[in-house]
Amino acid sequence: MSLPPNVHVSKHPCLLAKLSRLRSDETQAREVKSLVHEISLVVGCEAFASALTVADGPNGKTPIGYEYTTTTTEPQEISIVPILRSGLGMVDAIQTLLPTPVPVHHLGLYREPSTLQPVEYYNNLPNHTATNQSGAHASSLAIILDPVIATGGTCVAAIQTLKEWGVKKIVVMSVIAASEGVRRAAAEWPEAVEIWVGGVDNELTSSGMIKPGLGDIGDRIFLTIGK
């Protein structure tokens, strides 16, 4: 499977085993939530190893009195941007990995059923654009959490929104993607976007679902299947 150079698919054995379990229709909501969290930890580790760099901090002291140079990461201006609802299932994992707390800005996007085009219904980025208010500047690095990239429309819309906000770089983290959709997302601002994903499937159904995929992950996490 040929994918753009800014798309990175995990080969971690533990992740692949967990993804296989997540696909199953026998996996219940409590385990679905745990599996999304655990897969997000692995994807996040792989992504941050590339997206972040190490920097020296101030001197510290160990419990037995020895001084040492503390370690921090760059860039420090980071925002987590989960796509509602399903992106919420990845937030705890990514917050766990980062060494310090960072802002979480939510984007609400849904796919219109007949056209499969994204519709934005919620946006709590500070002032939405970087120029509206002093002190409300955009983050250097925005982390989009979008567990399922199917057609890619939602991810593209999120990238466009964050670009307009003024971010310098975007890392997209996803549990699973369709090859068509992840190519589409990767082509949107390719010089500034890196996509890290747990697995990629080749096909989409006529209704825009990944085949074989793992179903509607938001419905599975929040027990709203059939609503």
C-alpha positions in Angstrom: 0.0 0.0 0.0 1.5 3.3 -1.2 0.9 6.2 1.2 2.3 9.8 1.2 5.5 10.4 3.2 3.7 12.4 5.9 1.5 9.4 6.8 2.9 7.0 9.4 1.3 3.7 10.1 2.2 1.9 13.3 3.8 -1.6 13.1 3.8 -2.1 16.9 2.8 -5.7 17.6 0.9 -4.8 20.7 -1.1 -2.1 18.9 -1.9 -4.4 16.1 -3.3 -7.0 18.5 -5.3 -4.4 20.3 -6.7 -3.0 17.0 -7.8 -6.5 16.0 -9.7 -6.8 19.3 -11.2 -3.4 18.8 -12.6 -4.5 15.4 -14.7 -7.3 16.9 -18.5 -6.8 17.3 -18.2 -8.8 20.5 -16.1 -6.2 22.2 -18.2 -4.3 24.7 -18.3 -0.5 25.4 -16.1 -0.6 28.5 -13.3 -2.5 26.6 -13.8 -0.4 23.5 -13.0 2.7 25.6 -9.9 1.1 27.1 -8.6 -0.2 23.7 -9.0 3.3 22.2 -7.0 4.7 25.1 -4.3 2.1 24.9 -3.9 2.4 21.1 -3.8 6.2 21.5 -0.9 5.8 23.9 1.2 3.8 21.4 0.3 6.1 18.5 1.0 9.1 20.7 4.4 7.8 21.7 5.4 7.2 18.1 4.2 10.6 17.0 5.8 12.6 19.8 9.1 10.9 19.3 9.2 12.6 15.9 7.2 15.9 16.6 8.9 16.9 19.9 12.5 17.6 20.8 14.4 17.5 24.1 15.5 20.7 25.7 17.4 21.4 28.9 15.5 23.0 31.8 16.7 24.6 35.0 18.8 22.7 37.6 16.9 20.4 40.0 17.9 18.4 43.1 17.3 14.7 43.8 15.8 13.5 47.1 19.4 12.6 48.3 20.7 16.1 47.5 22.4 15.7 44.1 21.9 18.4 41.4 20.9 17.6 37.9 19.8 19.3 34.8 16.0 19.0 34.2 14.6 18.0 30.9 11.7 19.5 29.0 10.3 19.3 25.5 9.9 21.7 22.6 7.7 23.2 21.3 6.0 24.2 24.6 3.0 25.9 23.0 0.9 22.9 22.2 -2.9 22.4 22.0 -4.9 19.2 21.9 -7.8 19.4 19.5 -10.2 16.5 19.7 -12.9 16.1 17.1 -16.2 15.7 18.9 -17.4 13.2 19.9 -15.1 10.3 19.3 -11.9 12.3 19.7 -12.7 12.6 23.4 -11.7 9.0 23.8 -8.1 9.8 22.9 -7.6 12.9 25.1 -6.6 11.2 28.4 -3.9 9.1 26.6 -2.3 12.2 25.0 -2.5 14.3 28.2 -0.8 11.4 30.0 2.1 11.4 27.6 2.9 15.1 27.6 5.1 16.2 30.4 3.0 19.3 31.3 -0.6 20.2 31.0 -1.7 21.8 27.7 -5.0 23.4 26.5 -7.7 21.3 25.0 -9.7 23.0 22.3 -12.8 21.2 20.9 -14.0 21.1 17.4 -17.5 19.8 16.7 -17.8 18.3 13.2 -20.3 15.9 11.8 -20.6 14.3 8.3 -23.8 15.2 6.5 -25.4 11.8 5.6 -26.4 12.5 2.0 -23.3 14.4 0.8 -20.8 13.0 3.3 -19.4 16.6 3.6 -18.3 17.9 7.0 -20.4 20.4 8.9 -18.9 22.4 11.8 -21.3 22.9 14.7 -18.9 23.8 17.5 -15.5 25.6 17.7 -13.9 26.8 21.0 -10.5 27.8 19.6 -9.6 31.1 21.4 -11.3 33.8 19.2 -11.1 31.3 16.3 -8.5 33.4 14.5 -5.1 34.4 15.9 -5.5 38.1 15.1 -8.7 38.9 16.9 -7.2 39.6 20.3 -3.8 40.2 21.8 -2.6 37.3 23.9 -4.9 34.8 22.2 -2.2 33.6 19.7 -2.4 30.2 18.1 -0.3 27.2 19.3 2.9 26.3 17.6 1.8 22.7 17.5 -1.8 21.5 17.3 -2.6 17.8 17.9 -5.8 16.7 16.1 -7.4 13.6 17.7 -9.7 12.0 15.1 -10.0 8.2 15.8 -11.4 7.3 12.4 -10.4 8.9 9.1 -12.8 7.5 6.6 -13.5 9.9 3.6 -11.0 12.4 5.2 -13.4 15.3 4.9 -13.7 15.9 8.7 -9.9 15.8 9.1 -9.4 18.1 6.2 -11.9 20.6 7.6 -10.1 20.5 11.0 -6.7 21.1 9.3 -8.2 24.1 7.4 -9.6 25.5 10.6 -6.4 25.2 12.5 -4.4 26.7 9.6 -6.7 29.7 9.6 -6.2 30.0 13.4 -2.5 30.4 12.8 -0.8 27.1 14.0 2.6 26.4 12.6 2.4 22.6 12.6 -0.3 19.9 12.9 0.0 16.3 14.1 -3.0 14.2 13.4 -3.4 11.1 15.5 -5.9 8.4 14.5 -6.8 4.8 15.5 -7.7 3.7 12.0 -8.0 5.2 8.5 -9.1 4.4 5.0 -6.3 4.7 2.5 -8.4 7.1 0.3 -9.3 9.4 3.3 -5.8 9.5 4.8 -4.3 10.4 1.4 -6.8 13.2 1.1 -6.0 14.5 4.6 -2.3 14.2 4.0 -2.6 16.4 0.8 -4.1 19.3 2.8 -1.1 21.5 3.8 1.5 18.6 3.5 4.4 20.8 4.4 3.0 21.3 7.9 0.9 18.1 8.6 2.0 14.7 9.8 -0.5 11.9 10.3 0.1 9.0 12.7 -2.4 6.1 12.6 -2.8 2.7 14.1 -3.9 1.0 10.9 -5.1 1.6 7.4 -7.8 -0.3 5.5 -8.2 -0.1 1.7 -12.0 0.2 1.2 -15.0 2.4 2.0 -18.6 1.5 1.8 -21.1 3.5 -0.2 -22.1 5.2 3.0 -18.5 6.3 3.8 -17.7 3.7 6.4 -14.3 2.0 6.5 -14.3 -1.6 5.4 -13.7 -3.8 7.4 -13.0 -0.9 9.8 -14.3 -0.9 13.4 -17.8 0.7 13.0 -18.8 4.0 14.4 -16.3 4.4 17.3 -18.2 7.3 18.9 -21.4 5.2 19.1 -19.5 2.3 20.5 -17.8 4.4 23.2 -20.9 6.3 24.2 -23.4 3.5 23.8 -25.5 5.3 21.2 -25.6 2.7 18.4 -28.9 2.8 16.5 -29.8 6.3 17.8 
